C-alpha cells in the first residue's frame, strides 16, 4: 500500500500518514513495555529504526503537501 500511495501522494497521502502514526505507537509501546528486554535487542533496534520514519511521515507529509494534520487524518 505504501508503494502504491507513493505513486500518487497527493491522492493517497493518508496511508503513509497513518503508517507513521502506527510506527510511532510501536516505538512508544516497545520502550514503555520493555520489548527489548523480553524479545531481545532486535526489537529495540527495530523501534529505533522506526522512529525517524514515523517522525518524517507525521511531520514531513503535512509540510510537503501543504495540508493540515486533520486533513491527512480524514483523507481530505
Buried (B, 14 or more C-beta within 10 A) or exposed (E): EEEEBEEEEEEBBBBBBBBBBEBBEBBEEBBEEEBBEEEEEEBBEBBEEBBEBBBBBBEEBBEEBEBEEEBBEEEE
